[in-house]
Amino acid sequence: MDAARAACQSCRPAFIYGSGGHAKVVAEVIAAEGVYEVRFLIDDCPAKVGEVVGGHTVMGGRGALRQLRDRDGIRHGIVAIGNERTRHTIALELESEGFDLLTAVHPSAQISPSARVGRGTVVMAGAVVNAGSRIGLGAVINTRCSVDHDCDIGDAAQIAPGATLCGVVRVGARTFVGAGATVIPGVTIGADVIVGAGAVVIRDVPDGVTVVGVPARVIKSPEPPRD
């Protein structure tokens, strides 16, 4: 038994759904927190089976996950996939199948006692979530970002490294706020939005658009619905 396993004898077994770079970081957050022990990774790409990523083996896709649950009783896991829409879809599907989404918070993150962090969310090293803020299901609060008081972060949204949300900011589901972006107080950003790296958002942003620049401006509008 290695030192990491010995130190985590009381940890609950868990899986990570995903096997890319994001999964590596999430695995280290879980290890640092010391509540769960990652036993394996799940990836729907057959070519990934058997790969070892960050010291953890990819066991297969959804079918393998069900078999491992039934055999070993491992029900707790987290979806560590960078794409917001994919992460959201898989998280909801896993819950519908009876899996329990764990929440992972790095010990160096600062979470207000009055903040709420949803199931399946990861809060990375050095992140700050201040008083009264709410983080939805399957969100990513990434390295050294700042979420100030009374913000509302939707399901599967991602606040990228170094981004700053001032107070009372609303971010819709599956929205990506890029690295180093700043959102001034009271702004509402819709669902399925991309905020470019370094952008400064000073006014509300509708659903489904891409905004960049200082101040942020729309460069891509939603595609019209198809018949």
WORA-V312894 format. One record per residue. N is the residue number from 1. RES is the residue in one letter. BURIAL is b if it has 24 or more other C-alpha atoms within 12 Angstrom, else e. D_CENTER is the distance of its C-alpha to the mean C-alpha in Angstrom with 2 decimals. Layout:
N,RES,BURIAL,D_CENTER ; N,RES,BURIAL,D_CENTER
This chain:
1,M,e,30.57 ; 2,D,e,28.77 ; 3,A,e,27.98 ; 4,A,e,24.25 ; 5,R,e,25.12 ; 6,A,e,27.96 ; 7,A,e,25.90 ; 8,C,e,23.51 ; 9,Q,e,26.23 ; 10,S,e,25.11 ; 11,C,e,21.40 ; 12,R,e,20.27 ; 13,P,b,19.63 ; 14,A,b,16.26 ; 15,F,b,14.84 ; 16,I,b,11.90 ; 17,Y,b,11.70 ; 18,G,b,11.74 ; 19,S,b,14.01 ; 20,G,b,13.38 ; 21,G,e,12.82 ; 22,H,b,9.05 ; 23,A,b,10.09 ; 24,K,b,12.77 ; 25,V,b,10.86 ; 26,V,b,8.74 ; 27,A,b,12.26 ; 28,E,b,13.85 ; 29,V,b,11.75 ; 30,I,b,12.75 ; 31,A,b,16.23 ; 32,A,b,16.61 ; 33,E,b,15.82 ; 34,G,b,18.45 ; 35,V,b,17.76 ; 36,Y,b,16.79 ; 37,E,b,18.15 ; 38,V,b,16.52 ; 39,R,b,19.45 ; 40,F,b,18.40 ; 41,L,b,16.04 ; 42,I,b,16.19 ; 43,D,b,16.55 ; 44,D,e,18.55 ; 45,C,e,20.44 ; 46,P,e,23.74 ; 47,A,e,24.39 ; 48,K,e,21.52 ; 49,V,e,23.14 ; 50,G,e,24.59 ; 51,E,e,22.69 ; 52,V,e,21.70 ; 53,V,b,18.46 ; 54,G,b,18.06 ; 55,G,e,20.71 ; 56,H,b,19.27 ; 57,T,b,20.99 ; 58,V,b,19.72 ; 59,M,b,21.66 ; 60,G,b,21.40 ; 61,G,b,19.76 ; 62,R,b,19.56 ; 63,G,e,23.21 ; 64,A,b,22.93 ; 65,L,b,20.13 ; 66,R,e,22.48 ; 67,Q,e,25.34 ; 68,L,b,23.66 ; 69,R,b,22.72 ; 70,D,e,26.33 ; 71,R,e,27.82 ; 72,D,e,25.90 ; 73,G,e,24.28 ; 74,I,b,20.71 ; 75,R,b,18.65 ; 76,H,b,15.55 ; 77,G,b,12.48 ; 78,I,b,8.76 ; 79,V,b,7.57 ; 80,A,b,6.68 ; 81,I,b,7.75 ; 82,G,b,7.54 ; 83,N,b,9.43 ; 84,E,b,8.14 ; 85,R,b,11.20 ; 86,T,b,11.22 ; 87,R,b,7.86 ; 88,H,b,9.23 ; 89,T,e,12.61 ; 90,I,b,12.12 ; 91,A,b,10.37 ; 92,L,b,13.37 ; 93,E,e,15.75 ; 94,L,b,15.00 ; 95,E,e,15.59 ; 96,S,e,18.68 ; 97,E,e,19.93 ; 98,G,e,19.83 ; 99,F,b,16.96 ; 100,D,b,15.27 ; 101,L,b,11.51 ; 102,L,b,11.17 ; 103,T,b,9.35 ; 104,A,b,9.27 ; 105,V,b,10.68 ; 106,H,b,12.61 ; 107,P,e,16.26 ; 108,S,e,16.75 ; 109,A,b,14.29 ; 110,Q,b,16.39 ; 111,I,b,15.48 ; 112,S,e,18.39 ; 113,P,e,20.04 ; 114,S,e,20.14 ; 115,A,b,16.46 ; 116,R,b,14.52 ; 117,V,b,10.99 ; 118,G,b,10.14 ; 119,R,b,9.92 ; 120,G,b,7.15 ; 121,T,b,4.91 ; 122,V,b,4.93 ; 123,V,b,7.47 ; 124,M,b,9.10 ; 125,A,b,12.87 ; 126,G,b,14.95 ; 127,A,b,12.65 ; 128,V,b,14.65 ; 129,V,b,14.13 ; 130,N,b,17.68 ; 131,A,b,19.97 ; 132,G,e,19.49 ; 133,S,b,16.00 ; 134,R,b,13.89 ; 135,I,b,10.12 ; 136,G,b,9.66 ; 137,L,b,8.38 ; 138,G,b,5.07 ; 139,A,b,3.74 ; 140,V,b,2.72 ; 141,I,b,6.36 ; 142,N,b,7.78 ; 143,T,b,11.20 ; 144,R,b,14.02 ; 145,C,b,12.86 ; 146,S,b,14.75 ; 147,V,b,14.27 ; 148,D,b,17.84 ; 149,H,b,19.65 ; 150,D,b,19.33 ; 151,C,b,16.43 ; 152,D,b,14.70 ; 153,I,b,11.15 ; 154,G,b,10.96 ; 155,D,b,9.06 ; 156,A,b,6.23 ; 157,A,b,7.13 ; 158,Q,b,6.16 ; 159,I,b,8.68 ; 160,A,b,9.87 ; 161,P,b,12.06 ; 162,G,b,15.08 ; 163,A,b,14.54 ; 164,T,b,16.49 ; 165,L,b,16.42 ; 166,C,b,19.79 ; 167,G,b,20.76 ; 168,V,b,20.49 ; 169,V,b,18.18 ; 170,R,b,16.73 ; 171,V,b,13.82 ; 172,G,b,13.87 ; 173,A,b,11.66 ; 174,R,b,9.97 ; 175,T,b,11.27 ; 176,F,b,10.54 ; 177,V,b,12.27 ; 178,G,b,13.63 ; 179,A,b,14.52 ; 180,G,b,17.23 ; 181,A,b,17.43 ; 182,T,b,19.07 ; 183,V,b,19.26 ; 184,I,b,22.44 ; 185,P,b,22.95 ; 186,G,e,23.05 ; 187,V,b,21.64 ; 188,T,b,19.93 ; 189,I,b,17.72 ; 190,G,b,17.70 ; 191,A,b,15.43 ; 192,D,b,14.64 ; 193,V,b,15.67 ; 194,I,b,15.32 ; 195,V,b,16.37 ; 196,G,b,17.89 ; 197,A,b,17.69 ; 198,G,b,20.12 ; 199,A,b,20.83 ; 200,V,b,22.29 ; 201,V,b,21.73 ; 202,I,b,24.80 ; 203,R,b,25.08 ; 204,D,b,23.24 ; 205,V,b,21.53 ; 206,P,b,22.06 ; 207,D,b,19.81 ; 208,G,b,19.20 ; 209,V,b,20.61 ; 210,T,b,19.91 ; 211,V,b,21.11 ; 212,V,b,22.14 ; 213,G,e,24.66 ; 214,V,e,26.28 ; 215,P,e,26.57 ; 216,A,b,23.96 ; 217,R,e,25.71 ; 218,V,b,24.91 ; 219,I,e,25.51 ; 220,K,e,24.32 ; 221,S,e,24.93 ; 222,P,e,23.65 ; 223,E,e,25.69 ; 224,P,e,28.30 ; 225,P,e,27.96 ; 226,R,e,29.91 ; 227,D,e,32.73
